[in-house]
Amino acid sequence: MITLSLAEIATIVGGQPHDIPDPDVRVTGPVVIDSRQVADGSLFAAFAGENVDGHDYARKAVDAGAAAVLALRPVGVPAIVVEDVVQALGALSRAVVKRTGATTVALTGSSGKTSTKDLIAQLLRRAAPTVWPDGNLNNEIGLPLTALRVAEDTRFLVLEMGARYIGDIRYLTGLVPPRIGLVLNVGTAHIGEFGGREQIAEAKGEMVESLPSADEGGVAVLNADDPLVRAMATRTKARVLLFGESDEADVRAENVHVDPLGRPSFLLRTPTGCSELTLRLYGEHHVSNALAATAVAHELGMSVDEIALALSEAETLSRWRMEVTERADGVTIVNDAYNANPDSMRAALRALVAMGGAARETGGRTWAVLGPMAELGDEALAEHDAVGRLAVRLNVSKLVAVGGREASWLQLGAYNEGSWGEESVHVSDAQAAVDLLRSELRSGDVVLVKASRSAGLERVAQALLENAVEGEVSGR
């Protein structure tokens, strides 16, 4: 991050120095919340959680090289004591980003945020120094930690913003105000908390409401193919740039088709030209993500040829998101187990079927190893049932539903759609799924593993790769 003295930090966050012999000592390392990640010159932010209290690790952090601790109380080592560590991190991040003059790009949506963030980062870093989140650091703690990684030469800051409640995005945009705001879609993720898609749209639209006016350089990048997102144009004073496959879109895809491995190709059309490209990413749903990233890069001055080249070389940067590994025995494992909601489940199933097209010609099968989707509230039964039915309609060879009640709903949906016998099965846990797959898989099979993060189904994918001589790991 930009180096600041402890005295400067105390002023910015409204904190009181304690046990600091020299207030001119500078923080030159990263801001961290895990004492194991401390480097020389770090600032360690201590959080009091349900199971672990970071204040208990304050001395360990300083012994490891931290310049000081951001804390709720004196901890016997150099510290800046504040009333609220979360708010202090937010204030510090806003001040630091403002000093750089970096252009902030923020994005939100019910699904595809992290994949799109990774694409935007891979485009913009070709143009100038860029900072973006690791994984999905998209809440009131993760976002400031990302913003605090900016340096003097940072020109672009990409921030992912998640929301569980009305007001969450308004809070996050208040921490580090974006000049460009992107809304991908309004789906059913967290519908249990929000109560409906209209409420989700209300929350996501806080992004465009936060933007500067068009005269001040504000740009709202909106999905022309999603009516609830398209309607957000009336909620902003920023200039609106549309992306999608609609004829109304300023940035759009034409002639979309998918190769036998499930990788999409299309004609990318922008206001300044067009170019053909093929993505390395698996699944047609990545076309919309690529268009969103293109709109941002176009707005920040990249040419269509530069964008097309960067997109054609882009890979997945975040783990367990359509992470494809082909084993030496010809079995392909698709680890998409980081998270799941009904929209991303449907997209992943369609990608599985596309990837399995070539395999079926040689006797290979498609396996959907699916677990529960969390936070769906009263819609949980219907949504799990619908995903099970879709697996049958798409002609997925084998459905393995993993877990308790929600998994039984997945299997029941498949059964009611006409999947009988061995075409679908319900198993109790990840180990049971691994045991089944190890006994059944054969060369040419393609296995998708997907569930909400709380299910931990990445263990299934990892186990299927252990003790197997791996082939190429595409990571795409």
N, C-alpha and C positions, 0 to 999 in steps of 0.2 A: 504494500500500500504506500501512499504518499507518507513520508516521514513527518511525524508531529511530536512535539514535546509533550511530556505528561501534563505540564501546566496548560498547554493549548487544549489537550483533550478534556481536561477537567472543566475548562471554561465552556467548551462546546456542549458537553453533556450535562452541565450544571451539577457536577459532582464535587465532593470534598476530598482532597488528598489526605492520605493517612500513611504514616511510616515511609514517606518518600524523602530521602535525604537530599536529593537533587532534582528539583522540578524541571530542569532543563534536559534531563535524560530523554532521549527520543525513542519512540516506537518505530523500529525499522523493519520488523518482521510482520507476518500475517496476524490477523485477529482470529483467534480460535476459541472453541468452546470445549475442546477435548484436550486435557493436559498432555496426552500422548502425542499430540500434533504440534506442541510448542517448539518453536525454533528461536534462535538468538534474536532478541529484540521484539518478540511477540507481545501482544496484549491478550491476556487470558480472560475471557468473559465467564464468570462463574454463575451458573444457574442452579437453583434449588429445585430438583425434580422430585417425583414421587419416591423413587428408589435410590437415587444418587444425588448428593449435594456437592456441586462443584466447588463450594467454598472449602470443603475438606481437602481439596487437591491444590489449593493456592500455593502452599509452600513448595510442593513438588513442581508446579509450573515455573515458579521463580528460580528454583534450583536448576531447572532445565534450560533457563535462559530468558524467560519472559521478563520484560522490562517492568511490568506491573500487572495488577489484577483489577478488572472491573467488577465490583462486588456490591452486595447489599449491606454489608457490615464490615468493620475492620477485621482483617484476617492475619495480622501479625507479620505481614510482608508488605512491600510497596503496593498500595491500592488506591483506586479512585472509587469512593463510595457514593452510590446513587440510590434513588428511591425505586427505580425500576430499570433493570438491566436491559430488557427488551427495548424500551423506549430510548435508552441511552445509545444502544447500538444503532437504532434508527436515526437518531440525531447525528451521530458521528458519520454514518454512511452518507447522509445528505450533504453534510459539510464537505466531506472529502471529494465526492463526485463533482460538486459545484466548483471546486478548485481546479479540476482538470479541464472543465469545459467540454467533456465528452458528450457525444450525442447518445441519449438513452433511448433504446428500443424496448418496449415491454409487450409481452404477449400473454393472452389467456385463451381459454376454451375448455370445453368439456372433455375433449380427447385430442391427442396429438401434440400437446404443448411441448413436451421434452424432445420429441423427434424433430419438430419444426425449429425449436431453439437450436438444436445441433446443426441443422441445415443453415440457418441464418448465420451462425458463428463461422461455419466453414466457408461461407461466401464472404462475409465482411472481413475476416482475418486476412484475406488476399489483398484487400484494399488498404488496410491500416491496422495498427495494434488494437486488438479487440479482447474484451473480457466477457465471459459468459459463465453460467452456473455449471458446477459439476453435478451430474444427476438431475434431480428435480428440486433444487433448493428454492422453493417458491412460496415460503410463508414468512411470517414476521421476524423469524430468526435467520432463515436461509438467505432471504433476499439481501439484508444488510451485509451478511458475511460475503456474499458475492460482490456487492458494490464496493466493499472495502478492499478488494483486490486490485482496484484500478491504480495505475501509476501515472507519472507525469506525462508520458507519451500516449496514454490510452485515448483513442479517438472514438471508439464505439463500445458501449456497454449494453449487453443484451440481458434482459431480466425476464424470467418466467414468473407469472403470478397465478396462484391458485386461490380458490375460495370455497368455503363451506357454508358461509352465511352472508346475507346482505351486509354490505359495509366493509368486507374484508379487502376487496380490491381498492376501494376508496382509501382505506388506510395505507395499503402498500404503495399506491401511486403518490400518496402524500409524503412518503419517506424519500423516494427518489423519483421526482416527476419526469415522466417520459415526454419526448417530443413526438415520437412515432408510437402509436398504440395499435396492436393487432388483435383482432378477435377471430378465432378459428371457426368455432361452431358452438351451438347450444344443444347439448344432448341430455343424457339421463344420469350422468355421473353425479353422485351426492344428492340424487332426487329425494332421498329420504329426509335429508336435512332441510332442503329448500321447499319441498311440497309440490313442485310442478315445474315444467319447462319454462313457463312464463316468469316464475320467480328466479330461475337460473338465468334467464335472459336479463332480468333486472339487475342481477349481481354482476354479470359479465359486462354489461353496458356501462358500468362505473368506469371502465377503462377509457372509453371514448369521451366521457364527460370530464375526465381529468386533463385532457389535452389542451395545449395552447390553441388559440385561434389560428385560422389559416394565415392571417397577416403576420402572425408571430412564428410561423413555421410548423404549426401542428398538422399532423397527418394521421388520419384514422384509416387503417387497412382492414377492410371488411370482406367477409366471404359472401359473394354474390349468390351462391347456390343455397345458402341457408336463410330462409325468410326472416327468422328471428334476429339473425345477425345483420342482414341487409337493412332491416328497419332501424337499426341503431344509428344510421346516418342522420336521423332527425334529432339525435341526442347530443350532438357535438357541434362545436364551432370550428373544428379543424377541417381541413380539406379531406375529402373522402376518396380513397383509391380502392377499387374493387378487384378481387381476384376470384377465379373459378372457371367453370366450363360454360357458364352462361354467356350469351351474346352481349350482355350488359357489362361484362367484366373488362376492366382495363388491362389486366394481366390474365391470360387464359391459356388453357390447353386445348389443342385440337388433334383429332385423329389418334386418340389414346388407344393403345393396344398393349397386351402383356405377352412376354415371351414364355416359352415352356418352363422356365425356372421361376416365373412369377414376377419378373422385373418389368416395370412399365416403360414404354417409349411414347413420345408425343411431340407435337410441334408446339414450342413455347412462343407465344405471341405477347409482345409488350408494346407500349406506346411508341417505342423507338425502333422496333424491328422484331424479327423472329428467328428462331433457330431450332433445329431438330436435336433431340437428346434422348438418351436412355439412362435411367437411374440404375445404380447398383443396389438400391434398396428393394426389398421384397414386398410386394403387395400394391394393388392399384390405389389404395387409400393414401399412399405417399405422394400421389400426384397433387392433391390439394395442399399438402404440406409444402411441396416444392414450389407451388404457385405463390403461397403466402410468403415464403422466403424470398422468392424472386421480386415480389412487390416491394419488400423492404429494401433489398439490394438495389433495385432500380431507383427507388426514391433517394438513395444515398450515393448515386452517381455511377454505379457499375453498368457496363454495356451488356447487351443481351448475349453477346458471344462470351464475355467473361463469366456471366452468370451460368450459361449453359455448360461451359467447360467445368466450372466448379461443381455444379450439381451432378454432372456425369461422373465425377470422381469422389463425391461425398459418401461417407460411410456413417454407420451408427456410432456415436461417441459414448453413449450411455449404456450401461450393461443391462442385459436381460430384456432387451427390446428388439424383437425379431432378430435375435442373435443366432445366426445359422452356422451349424457345424456339420460337415460331412465326415462320418467315421470311415475308417479304412475298409470296413466291411460293406460299405454302400448304404448304410442307414443315415438319414439326415435328421438332425435334431434342431428344432426351432424353439429356442428359449425366449418366450415373450411373457415371462412370468413376473415381471416387475409389478404390474398392476392390471386391472381389468374393469370395464364397465360394459353395459350392453352394446354401445356403439363400437368400442374397440374389439369386443368379442366377435361381432359380426365381420368387421374388417379382417381380423386375423383368420377367421374360418375361410373367408373368400381367398385370402392369400395362400392358405394351406392347400386349398383345392387347385389353385393355379400352379403352385409349385409341384403338386403331385401329378399334374397332367402327363408329363413325360414319363414319370415313374410307372404309371398305370399301364403304359404300353408294354412294359417288360415285367408285369406282374407285381409291381410295387403297390403298396397301400398307403392311404392317408389315415393317420391317427390323431384325434383331437383329445388331448388329455386336459380336461377342464376342471377347475375348482370354483368355489363360490365367488360371487361378485358382492362386495360389501356396500353398505350405506344406501340401499335401495328402498328401505322403508316398506310401505304397503305394496309397492310394486315388485317386491322381491320374487314372489312365486311366479307371477306372470312373466317377468323378464327371464328368469332361469328356464321356465318352460319354453319360452320362445327361442332361446338359444339352442336348447336341445332339439326342437323341431327344425330349426334352420340347418343344423348339422346333417339331418336326414335329407332335407330338401336339396342340399348341396352335394349329396351323395358322398359324404365323408365315409370312408370304409369302416372305421372303428371309433366309437366314442367311449372314452373312459372318464366317468364322472367321479371326482375325488373329494371325499369329505362327508359331512353330515347332511343335515336337512336340505340345504340348498343344492347339494350335489344330487340328492335323490330327485329333486324337481327337474334338474337337467336331464337325468335319465328317464324320468317319467314323460317329459316332453318328447324325447326321442321315441319312446315306446308308443306313445299315442299317435305319433306321426307315421308309424309303421316300421319302426326299428325293433325287430324281435331277435330272439336267439342270441348269437354272439356278436351282433352288430353294435350293441351298446351294453355297458356293464357299469355298475356302481361299486366302488371300492372305498374302504374306510379311511385310508390315509395315504400319504406319499410313499411310504415303504411298500404298501400293498400294490400301488401302481407300478413301482419299480420292479417288484417281483413278477408281476404279470407281463410287463413289457419285455423284460429280459428273457422270458421264456417264449415270447411270441414273435418278436421282431425278426425280420429277414431283410436281405439285401434289397435295396430299392424303396424301402418304406420311408415315409416322411412323417415325423412326429412333432406336432405342435403342443407346447406346454404353456397354459395360460390360466391365471386366476388373479384375484385381488392380492395385494402385497401381504396381507395378514395370513394368507393360506400357506405361504412359504413353498410354493410348488417349484421354485427354482431348484430345490433339492432333487426333484425327479430328473430334470435335465442334467444336472451335475452328476448324479449317480449313473446315468446312462452313458456318460462320457468317461467315467472313471474305469480304470482297468481295461479300457478299450484303446487300441492303437488308433489315434485320431488321424484323419486326413486333413484336408485344408480347413482352417478356421477362417470363415469369411468375415465375420463380425459386421456384416452388412444388413 
